Amino acid sequence: MKKPKYIPRKKDDKLKEIGKEILRFMNQKSSKIYNYKQISSGIDFKNPRQREQVVQALHRLRAEDKIKEVEKGKYIVNLQIQGTLTGIIDFNQAGNAYVKVEHSDEDIFIHSKNVKDAMQGDKVLIVTYHYRGKKLEGSVLEVIERNREEFVGTFEFIKHKDFGFVVGDKKSINTDIFIPKGKINGAKNGDKVVVKISDWRTGERNPEGEIIKVLGAPGEHETEIHSILAEYGLPYTFPEDVELEASKIDKKISAAEIKKRRDMRKILTFTIDPENAKDFDDALSIQKLENGNWEIGVHIADVSHFVVPETLLDDEAYNRGTSVYLVDRVVPMLPEILSNDVCSLKPNEDRYAFSAVFELNDSAEIKKQWFGKTLIHSDRRFSYEEAQKRIKTRKGDLAEEILVLDRLAKILRKARIKNGAITFDRSEVRFNLDENSEPIGVYFKMSEDSNHLIEEFMLLANRKVSEFISLNNQKQRTDKTFVYRIHDDPDPEKLEALKDFVSTFGYKMNLSNPRKIHESMNKLLSDVKGKGEENMIETLAMRTMSKAVYSTEPVGHYGLGFEYYTHFTSPIRRYPDLIAHRLLQHYLDGGKSVNKTEFEEKCKHCSATERRAADAERDSIKFMQVRFMEKHLGEVFEGVISGVAEFGFWVEIPENGAEGLIKLRDLMDDSYQYDAKSHAVYGIRRGKQYQLGDRIKIKVMKANVIKKQVDFKIV
């Protein structure tokens, strides 16, 4: 056997350094194949001696499997071995980021100095390493795909130089954008603007851009709401050609179409919706059958009749993905002529519907079910409050029918909880606005029996449609491609941490099997009701849960306790429901299974648009809460600690939901440290502790509308 050539230590170290330079260069375009001359030139090793070192370093990298020789003298980075990963980058306010790695649950931390020219939502290639031998971190090697080119920021004009910069939110873009003289387009110093990046030269610190829209003065209501719309790329108006296509839709109920449908116009039907609702997605019908059972129809607006694939309307709806509900306005998925008129199940008008019709006995057991297109006529429109009044007083028109539905819904709900559903029942903050959209009051939307009534029958329809497609008569999988709403099992480590934490308050959890976890979680949520620690424990319990998404894989819905579940009941405002309608009709017509890969892509897109909508809605609520708190500067409130971090903790005021930050550096009585395990900060000298869930008195010190941030001080 040939004796290995001895390489002196100094030379060995030198080759290691050259190897690192080579990898850095090759990773700039990791899919490209290079020869040794290109690599030598790329790292500026140009004389014959240096090129010989490059060749030696390449042999070494190949032996270590860090690169591959695809043909003689030609090399490519070995991505599997190199520790390079691909994912989507997500920045925080400090300018640091996490990369959500593709095909993995892993999030890799990226320090702000290692993000290169990546921006929020970009698809990036990163290299991973253990920082100081411990923590796994990453560095961005290259941006594979830009998420967006337009950003919202504040324009800062540099006097006497005829140029300026747009300073964006660090979460969106981690650098200022240079605006040359000819691309300011009427913006004044301090304006909130939308900027489009036009160029970002390699090695340049700042990209160059052009101001394409002036939003107005920061802090003003319309400016800030339009900033949110622009930040998330939410188009408030529809393109003219889409509106034109919508206006040409035939609104008439045709005799030919009636023949294709089950006519249910003579059966008592009504809607129950929020008081201020304009679009009515769903209606319920009820009639008693001769055998004593109840026929309950869950009727959903038949959007698929009007919005058909390969039209401008459908493309626009798909791109939007969902309606977005900001505090003072709705950004609809469909033009108003559809959402508030043609598709809406208005009272006293015939409407096309897609229905799930169930025969239930008095024990809410399903004896028969039917799915298909119908023609319905809503006899009455109820608000939730009106329906609740009938449940409570047992009086009023249609009280008897509403009470039957309420009784059946309660049986369905009880069975669902017994089978593993978890009963998170959190209230949602809402605002009373005056004619200028100023917040004059805050209230909480609470779920009552009338809300649960509608919820249970919608859940029943969603579950049964999903099962109908996914299972045959023998309850075996059919393997037909469908769009599911899935919610994965909770993180075991987070569950263990929750169990340990709640034990300090005297609560016990049994995590020995899935059923015990469900039972323990529901008992915990029930036991903390009305207690001081309710908010904190409910928040921590929510954090153990996975996020619900859309998928073609029916992994089940953990939170609802369903093995098969879809979204079928809101096609006016959610695109996945429209997909579900089309697929159900396709399979009712005897169609073969559709392409799974194509529909998985649609699922990913719909999950992304849903996240975008949720973030925009959250931002608009934060903005309105800060506006509301501007009127209460200097006032004292009792709050609950709702979050704890290394730099401080957040306090929420229960009566209005406003949340403010208390920075540790502002606590002058001691030097405080953060303890992640106990969700607390504690004073090093005196031992005073502030823990998640603690009640404390605070004073409102500052309300920054632009940053959407409130600062509190402990009283």
Secondary structure as the mmCIF struct_conf table of DSSP 4:
data_model
#
loop_
_struct_conf.conf_type_id
_struct_conf.id
_struct_conf.beg_label_comp_id
_struct_conf.beg_label_asym_id
_struct_conf.beg_label_seq_id
_struct_conf.end_label_comp_id
_struct_conf.end_label_asym_id
_struct_conf.end_label_seq_id
HELX_LH_PP_P HELX_LH_PP_P1 LYS A 2 TYR A 6
HELX_RH_AL_P HELX_RH_AL_P1 ARG A 9 MET A 26
HELX_RH_3T_P HELX_RH_3T_P1 ASN A 27 LYS A 29
TURN_TY1_P TURN_TY1_P1 SER A 30 SER A 31
STRN STRN1 TYR A 34 ASN A 35
HELX_RH_AL_P HELX_RH_AL_P2 TYR A 36 GLY A 42
TURN_TY1_P TURN_TY1_P2 ILE A 43 ASP A 44
BEND BEND1 ASN A 47 ASN A 47
HELX_RH_AL_P HELX_RH_AL_P3 PRO A 48 ALA A 63
TURN_TY1_P TURN_TY1_P3 GLU A 64 ASP A 65
BEND BEND2 LYS A 66 LYS A 66
STRN STRN2 ILE A 67 GLU A 71
TURN_TY1_P TURN_TY1_P4 LYS A 72 GLY A 73
STRN STRN3 LYS A 74 VAL A 77
HELX_RH_AL_P HELX_RH_AL_P4 LEU A 79 GLN A 82
TURN_TY1_P TURN_TY1_P5 GLY A 83 GLY A 83
STRN STRN4 THR A 84 PHE A 91
TURN_TY1_P TURN_TY1_P6 GLN A 93 ALA A 94
BEND BEND3 GLY A 95 GLY A 95
STRN STRN5 ALA A 97 VAL A 101
TURN_TY1_P TURN_TY1_P7 GLU A 102 HIS A 103
BEND BEND4 SER A 104 ASP A 105
STRN STRN6 ASP A 107 ILE A 110
HELX_RH_3T_P HELX_RH_3T_P2 SER A 112 ASN A 114
TURN_TY1_P TURN_TY1_P8 LYS A 116 ASP A 117
TURN_TY1_P TURN_TY1_P9 GLN A 120 GLY A 121
STRN STRN7 LYS A 123 TYR A 131
TURN_TY1_P TURN_TY1_P10 ARG A 132 LYS A 134
STRN STRN8 LYS A 135 GLU A 145
BEND BEND5 ASN A 147 ASN A 147
BEND BEND6 GLU A 149 GLU A 149
STRN STRN9 GLU A 150 ILE A 158
TURN_TY1_P TURN_TY1_P11 LYS A 159 ASP A 162
STRN STRN10 PHE A 163 GLY A 168
TURN_TY1_P TURN_TY1_P12 LYS A 170 SER A 172
BEND BEND7 ASN A 174 THR A 175
STRN STRN11 ILE A 177 ILE A 179
HELX_RH_3T_P HELX_RH_3T_P3 LYS A 181 LYS A 183
TURN_TY1_P TURN_TY1_P13 ASN A 185 GLY A 186
TURN_TY1_P TURN_TY1_P14 ASN A 189 GLY A 190
STRN STRN12 LYS A 192 ASP A 199
TURN_TY1_P TURN_TY1_P15 THR A 202 GLY A 203
BEND BEND8 ARG A 205 ASN A 206
STRN STRN13 GLU A 208 GLY A 216
BEND BEND9 ALA A 217 ALA A 217
TURN_TY1_P TURN_TY1_P16 PRO A 218 GLY A 219
HELX_RH_AL_P HELX_RH_AL_P5 HIS A 221 GLU A 231
TURN_TY1_P TURN_TY1_P17 TYR A 232 GLY A 233
BEND BEND10 TYR A 236 THR A 237
HELX_RH_AL_P HELX_RH_AL_P6 GLU A 240 SER A 247
TURN_TY1_P TURN_TY1_P18 LYS A 248 LYS A 248
BEND BEND11 ILE A 249 ILE A 249
BEND BEND12 LYS A 252 LYS A 252
HELX_RH_AL_P HELX_RH_AL_P7 ALA A 255 LYS A 259
TURN_TY1_P TURN_TY1_P19 LYS A 260 LYS A 260
BEND BEND13 ARG A 261 ARG A 261
STRN STRN14 ARG A 262 ASP A 263
TURN_TY1_P TURN_TY1_P20 ARG A 265 LYS A 266
BEND BEND14 ILE A 267 ILE A 267
STRN STRN15 THR A 269 ASP A 273
TURN_TY1_P TURN_TY1_P21 GLU A 275 ASN A 276
STRN STRN16 ASP A 282 LYS A 288
TURN_TY1_P TURN_TY1_P22 GLU A 290 ASN A 291
BEND BEND15 GLY A 292 GLY A 292
STRN STRN17 TRP A 294 ALA A 301
HELX_RH_AL_P HELX_RH_AL_P8 VAL A 303 PHE A 306
BEND BEND16 VAL A 307 VAL A 307
BEND BEND17 PRO A 309 THR A 311
HELX_RH_AL_P HELX_RH_AL_P9 LEU A 312 ARG A 320
STRN STRN18 THR A 322 THR A 322
STRN STRN19 VAL A 324 TYR A 325
BEND BEND18 VAL A 327 ASP A 328
STRN STRN20 VAL A 330 VAL A 331
BEND BEND19 MET A 333 LEU A 334
HELX_RH_AL_P HELX_RH_AL_P10 GLU A 336 GLU A 336
HELX_RH_PI_P HELX_RH_PI_P1 ILE A 337 VAL A 342
BEND BEND20 CYS A 343 SER A 344
STRN STRN21 PRO A 347 PRO A 347
TURN_TY1_P TURN_TY1_P23 ASN A 348 ASN A 348
BEND BEND21 GLU A 349 GLU A 349
STRN STRN22 ASP A 350 LEU A 360
TURN_TY1_P TURN_TY1_P24 ASP A 362 SER A 363
STRN STRN23 ILE A 366 HIS A 377
STRN STRN24 SER A 378 SER A 378
STRN STRN25 ARG A 380 SER A 383
HELX_RH_AL_P HELX_RH_AL_P11 TYR A 384 THR A 393
BEND BEND22 GLY A 396 GLY A 396
TURN_TY1_P TURN_TY1_P25 ASP A 397 LEU A 398
HELX_RH_AL_P HELX_RH_AL_P12 ALA A 399 LYS A 418
TURN_TY1_P TURN_TY1_P26 ASN A 419 GLY A 420
STRN STRN26 GLU A 428 LEU A 433
TURN_TY1_P TURN_TY1_P27 GLU A 435 ASN A 436
STRN STRN27 PRO A 439 LYS A 445
HELX_RH_AL_P HELX_RH_AL_P13 ASP A 449 SER A 470
STRN STRN28 LEU A 471 LEU A 471
TURN_TY1_P TURN_TY1_P28 ASN A 473 GLN A 474
BEND BEND23 LYS A 475 LYS A 475
STRN STRN29 ARG A 477 ARG A 477
STRN STRN30 TYR A 484 ILE A 486
STRN STRN31 HIS A 487 HIS A 487
HELX_LH_PP_P HELX_LH_PP_P2 ASP A 488 ASP A 491
HELX_RH_AL_P HELX_RH_AL_P14 PRO A 492 SER A 503
TURN_TY1_P TURN_TY1_P29 THR A 504 GLY A 506
BEND BEND24 SER A 512 ASN A 513
HELX_RH_AL_P HELX_RH_AL_P15 PRO A 514 ASP A 527
TURN_TY1_P TURN_TY1_P30 VAL A 528 GLY A 530
BEND BEND25 LYS A 531 LYS A 531
TURN_TY1_P TURN_TY1_P31 GLY A 532 GLU A 533
HELX_RH_AL_P HELX_RH_AL_P16 GLU A 534 THR A 544
BEND BEND26 MET A 545 MET A 545
HELX_LH_PP_P HELX_LH_PP_P3 SER A 546 ALA A 548
STRN STRN32 VAL A 549 SER A 551
BEND BEND27 THR A 552 GLU A 553
STRN STRN33 HIS A 557 HIS A 557
TURN_TY1_P TURN_TY1_P32 TYR A 558 GLY A 561
STRN STRN34 PHE A 562 PHE A 562
BEND BEND28 GLU A 563 TYR A 564
BEND BEND29 THR A 569 THR A 569
TURN_TY1_P TURN_TY1_P33 PRO A 571 ARG A 573
STRN STRN35 ARG A 574 ARG A 574
HELX_RH_AL_P HELX_RH_AL_P17 TYR A 575 LEU A 588
TURN_TY1_P TURN_TY1_P34 ASP A 589 GLY A 590
HELX_LH_PP_P HELX_LH_PP_P4 GLY A 591 ASN A 595
HELX_RH_AL_P HELX_RH_AL_P18 LYS A 596 GLU A 630
TURN_TY1_P TURN_TY1_P35 LYS A 631 GLY A 634
STRN STRN36 VAL A 636 ALA A 645
TURN_TY1_P TURN_TY1_P36 GLU A 646 PHE A 647
STRN STRN37 GLY A 648 GLU A 652
TURN_TY1_P TURN_TY1_P37 PRO A 654 ASN A 656
STRN STRN38 GLU A 659 LYS A 663
HELX_RH_3T_P HELX_RH_3T_P4 LEU A 664 ASP A 666
TURN_TY1_P TURN_TY1_P38 MET A 668 ASP A 669
BEND BEND30 ASP A 670 ASP A 670
STRN STRN39 TYR A 672 ASP A 675
TURN_TY1_P TURN_TY1_P39 ALA A 676 HIS A 679
STRN STRN40 ALA A 680 GLY A 683
TURN_TY1_P TURN_TY1_P40 ILE A 684 ARG A 686
STRN STRN41 GLN A 689 GLN A 691
TURN_TY1_P TURN_TY1_P41 LEU A 692 GLY A 693
STRN STRN42 ARG A 695 ASN A 704
TURN_TY1_P TURN_TY1_P42 VAL A 705 LYS A 708
STRN STRN43 GLN A 709 ILE A 714
#
